């Protein structure tokens, strides 16, 4: 079978596509307390850019319970229940789709030389809940999620495998994210990184990672197809 050439553009979710104003942290805290009686399990735990599996490993260790893979399905299911509740509440200012996202996805989806995918630390179910709330889940053809690996670096090969399962052969891979870990996972796999300062890191902090392109918001990549095509041309 011959594979169609494409530029695979992999988007992070939280801080890149949407701002859920902490719905995931609240949902995980509530789920952990419901199952184990330990409140505020994520207090002091770094979450930005990390996989949900890595976060669970840390909070189980810090709680003294100890992490086992058998814990994952039960806590994940409890978390997804709580996340649905959190996403349905009035979350106040900031909750929503981030600037430039709709225009960027529209432009990339309309250009057959690009394929839209997800690369996120979220569990697949959490990604669907968050993006589905904003009618964005349907925009992505494939994804690599935080169920698969603890280390975010290991998600890029998963995304490449998913692309090939769809009959696609990426000529270039571009990771779009808002944290240094997004840039790191791209560069560790020979991909390019576009860093957007709509999360917890400002443009200067993201520039220090060596990302190929740093922007304040996705609005700055107008037209995004031309900006990403230029990145690919420069990488040849």
N, C-alpha and C positions, 0 to 999 in steps of 0.2 A: 504493500500500500504506500503510495506517495503521500507525503505530508505537506499541507499548505503552509507556506511561509507567513509569518506574522510577527509583529512587535507585541510582545506580551506586557501589558501594563498592569501591575499588581498593586492594589490600593489597600492600605491599612484602613481601619474603621474609626476608632475613637480618636478624636482630635484631628483627624484628616478628612473624613467624610461627614461625621456627625459629632455633636456634643450632647451627651445624655445627662450632663450635670451630675455625674457620679452614680447613675442608676446601677451600674454593675457592681460597684463597691458596696453600695447599700444592700443590694440583693444577695451578694456573697456573705456579708456579715450576718444578715438575718438567717440565711440558710444554715450557716455554720452554728449559729447559736441554737437554732431549732433542733439540729441533730446532736449537738455535743454540749450544749449549755454554756458555751464560751462566747461572751459578747465581744464585739469590736475586734474580731480576729485579724482584720487587715490593718489595724492600727500600727503605724510605723513600717508597714510593708510597702516597698516600691512596686508599683503596678504598671507604670507607663512603659509600653513597648514590650512587656513580658508576656509569655503565654499563660493562659489560665492554668495549665498543668504545672508550670513552674511556681505559680502563686500558691496553688494548693499544696505542693510539696513543702514550701516554706511555712505556711500557716499550720499545717499538721505537725511539723517539726517543732515550731515555736510553742505550740500548745501543750507539748509533752505527750501527745497521743501517738505520734510517729506516723509517717506516711506509708501507705500501702496502696498499690494500684487498685485493690478491691474497693477502696474508699471512693474512687473517682465517680463511678456511675451514680451512686446514691447521692453524693453531694452535688454533682452536676444536675441531676433531675430536680433536686430541691432548689438549687440556685435558679434554674430556668423558670420554675414556678414563681419565685420571688421577683425575678427580672421582669416577667410579664406584668406583674402588679406594679412594679416601679415605673415601667414605661407607660403605663396607662394613667398615671397620676399627672396632675398639673405640676410640672417641674420648674416652672418659672423662667426668668430671663436666662438666655443663653441656650436653652434646650432647643435643638433643631438641626437642620442641615446647614453645614458650614458654607461660607461664601465661595462662589464659583463652582461648586460641586455639580449642580445640575447642568450648567453650560459645558463643563469639561466632559461629563459622561455623555451628553448628547453629541458633542463633536467627535469624540473617540468612537462612539457606537456607529456613527454615520460613515466612518472611514474604514473600508474593508481591510486596510493594511494593519489595523490595530485590533487586539483582542483584550477585552476587559476581564480582569480577575481580581480576586481578593487574596491578600496575605495578611493574616491577622492572628493575634494571640488569643482572640475569643474562641471559646468552644463553637463548633459549627452551629449548634442550636441557639447560642447567644447571639452570634452574628446574624442569624436569620430573624430573631426577635427584634434586635435593634434596627437593622436595616428595613425589615418589613414594616415596622411602625411608620417609617418615612417613605414607604413605597420605593425603596432603593434595592431591595434584595434581588428583584427580577432583572436588574441591569447587568448582572455579572454572570459570565458563562461558566466560570470554574473558580475554585478556591482552595487554599491551604489554611488549615485552622489549628487552634491551640489544643485540640484533642490529640493531635498526631505526635507531637514532640514537646519536650521541656525546653529545648534550646530553639530560639527563633531562627537561627541560622539554618536549621534542618528543614524549614518550611519551603524554602525556594526550590529544592529538588522535588518536593511533593507537588508544587504548582507546575513544574515542568512535566512531571509524569501525567498530571491531569490534562495538561494541554495536549500531550501526545495521544492520550486516550480519546480526545476530541478530534483527532486527525490534524493537529497543528504542530508545526515545528518552529519554535521561536527563533527568529534571526537575532533579536535583541530582547533582553528582559529589563524592564524599568520598574523599580519599587518606589511607590509614592507613600511617604509617611511623615510623621511629625516628631519622631524621637531619634536619638542617636542609635538605638538598637535597630530601627528600620534601615538606617544607612549601613550599619555593620552587617546585617544579614544579607543585604544586596552585595556589598563588596566582597564578603566572604565567599560568594558564589559566582563572582565575575559579572555581576549585574550592575547596572547604573542606578543611582539613587536621586530622586527628587525629594527634597525636604521642604515641608510647608510649616510655617510658624503659627499654626492655629491651635496648637496644643499647649503643653507645659514648657516648651523650650522656645527661646526667641531666635531670631535669624542669626545672630552672632554665634550662639551656642551650636546651632545646626551647621553653620559654615565651618566651624572648627572640626567637624567630623570628616570633611573632605567630600561631602555630597557634590555631585556633578552640577546640581542646580538647587538653589535655595530661594524660596519666595515667601512673602508674608502671607498670602492667601492664594488659592487656586485661581482667583481672578487674574492674577499677574501672568498666568500662562495662556493668555488669549492672543492668538489662537493656539490652543494646546497642541493640535496636530502638527503645526509648523514647529513649535518649540521642541517637541519630542522627536520629530524627524531630524531636526538639526543636531540633537544630542546623538542620535544613532549615526548620522553621517560623520560626526567628529570622532566617533569611536572606531570607525573602520580603519 
